[in-house]
Amino acid sequence: MTSQDADRPEPVGTSRRSKITPEREREFFDAVLDQIRECGYDAVTMEGVAASTRCSKSTLYRQWRTKPRFVAAALRSNRQARFARIDTGTLAGDLREAARCAGEWSPKDTTLLQALGPAVLQDRELAQALREALVDPEISALEEILRRGVERGEVAAGNPALEYIPAQIFGVLRVRPMLDGRNADPDYLIRFVEAAVLPALGLR
């Protein structure tokens, strides 16, 4: 077998998988996501990630087989619900804190969303992984924040604005770079919540 043959992806039926430590796997995942943010999805290759992490490309192909599967695994490994840690005791306080937190992590997440935009329209698994990693956990956490506010009597359960709060917050995160050429930072998002979100809920 030539070295060229060894670097080719193995057939789908192959069961052999390389033994990769969690630390090494994290290095691969961080490398591919960082390269996507910097260069865009189409410019990133398995070969490039292999070179930057000093491994053979056959190792990556053996483990994940295709770039979309590799990127989907990297996205799922970053799943986290940062809003889930928020509980200030009031709905207004929770929403302000959510805005502050979102403004802190929006540069990395927004850049990644923009870089993956065209690819997720073409690959269903990639789109699902993106939702599972960056969208669904935070929407669930926001819904829990709103539910607590309803239970405390701060806002009526029938308030029609409740349904649209996640869309408002996520929408401004995605849209501001296109409108103003810069990310929605904590100050901008807090002002947005105070001017648009809290009044819609009847809160100060």
N, C-alpha and C positions, 0 to 999 in steps of 0.2 A: 504493500500500500504506500502510495506517495504521500508526502506532507500535504499536498493539495487535496488529496482524497480525505485525509483526516480532518480537514477544516470544513468540509461540506456538512450541511445539516443532515442528521440521520433520518431514515425513513420514519414515517408516523408510527409504524408498528413497533418501533424499537422500545425496549423497556429499560435499557441501561441509562442511568442518570448519575451525574457526577455528585460527589459528596461536597456540598458547599456549606460552610459554617454560617450561622446567622449573621455574624459580623461581616463576613465576606459578601453575603447576599445583600446586606444593607449598603455596602460600598457600591455594588453594581446598581442597585436601585437609585441611590443618590446620584450616581454618575449619569445615568440615562435621563433622569428628570432635570438635572442641572443643564445638560446639553440641549434638551428640548427647549428650556427657557431661553438659553443663549442663542441657539441656532435655528430653532423651529423643528417641528416633527420630521418633515421630509428630509432635512439635511442630516439627521442623526442616523447612524448605521450601527449594526451589531459589531462590525469591525472597529468602528471608532470607539465605542464603549470598551471593547476588549483592549484596545491599545491604551486607553486612558487609565484603565484599572490593572494593566499588566497581566492579562490572562489571555488564553487562546480563544478565538471566536468560536471554536468547536465546543468549548465549555458552555458558552451562552446558548448556542443552538441546541446542545444536548438537553439543557435544563428547560428552555422556554420555546424552542423550535422556530418561532417567528418574532419579528420586531413588535407587532401589535400585542401578542401574548406577553412578551417581556415587559412592555410599557404598562399593560393592564395590571400585571402582577406588582409592578413598582407603585402604581397608583393605589392599589388595594392595601399595600403595606403601609401607606401613609394615612390610612383612614383614622380620623380623630374627630371628636365632637368638642371643639373648644368652647362653644357656647354652653355646653352641659355643666361646666364648672361655675356658671354665673348664678348667684342667688343673693341679691342685695337686700331682699325683704320687701321691695316694692316693684311694681311693673315698670314704672318710669325709670327707676334706678337700673333695673335689669336691662332695659332697652338701650339706655345710655352706655352701659358697660359693654353690651354686645356691639354697639357701634364703635366704641374705642378699640375693642379686641379685633374686630373685622378690619379696621383701619390699619392695625399693626401688621396683620398677616396678608392683607390684600395685595401688596406688590408681588410677592412670590406666587400666590394663587392666581391672581388675575393674569400675570404673564404666562403661566402654565395653561390656563384656559384659552387664552388667545392663540398660543402656539399650537394647541391641539385642535382648535376649532374645525378646520377642514377635515382632519383625519377622523374625528368622531362622527361626522356625518356619513362616512363611508364604512366604518367598522363598528358593528353593533356591540361586540364585546368590549371594545375600547370605550364606547359611549357609556355602557353600563358601569364599567370600572370607574370612570370619571365621576358619575353620579354617586356611586357608593363611597368614594373617597372624599370628595369635596362638597357635595351638595346634600345628599340625604341625611347624614348625621347632623349637620347644622340646622337643616329645616326641622328635623325632629326636636332638636334642642330648643329652637325658637318657639315651636308649638307648645312645648312643655312650659316655657316661660309665660306664654300667653294664657295657658290653662291655669297656672297658679294665680295669675292676676284676676281671672274670672272667679276662681274659688274664693279669693280674698274680697271679692266685691268691688274691686277697683274699676272694672269695666263690665258692662252687661254682656251676657253670653250671646245675645242676639245682635251685638254690634256688627254691622256688615263689614267694617274695616278689618276685623280680625283675620279674615281669610287672606287678605292681601299684604299683610305685614312682611312675611318672608319675601314675597316678590318685590316689595318696595326696597328692602335692604339689599337683597342680592342684585336687583336691577341697577341700583345706583353704583354698586361696586363694579359692575360690568360696563356700564355706559359712560361713566365719567372719563375714562381714558380716551374714548372716542370723541366726546364733546369738548373736553378741555385739554387733552394731551397729557394728562397726569392722573395718577391713581387717587382714589378716594382715601385720604389720610384720616387719622382719628378725629382731628378737629372738624374736618368737612362732614364726616359721617355723624358726629354728635350734633352739629348744627342742623343737619338734614333731619335727624330723628326728632329734634326739638321743634322744628318748623313744620314738618309734614306728618310724621308718624304719631307723635303724642296727641296733637290736636284731632287727628282722625279718630282716636280712641277716647276722646273727651278727657285727656289728661293734660296736666300742666307740664 
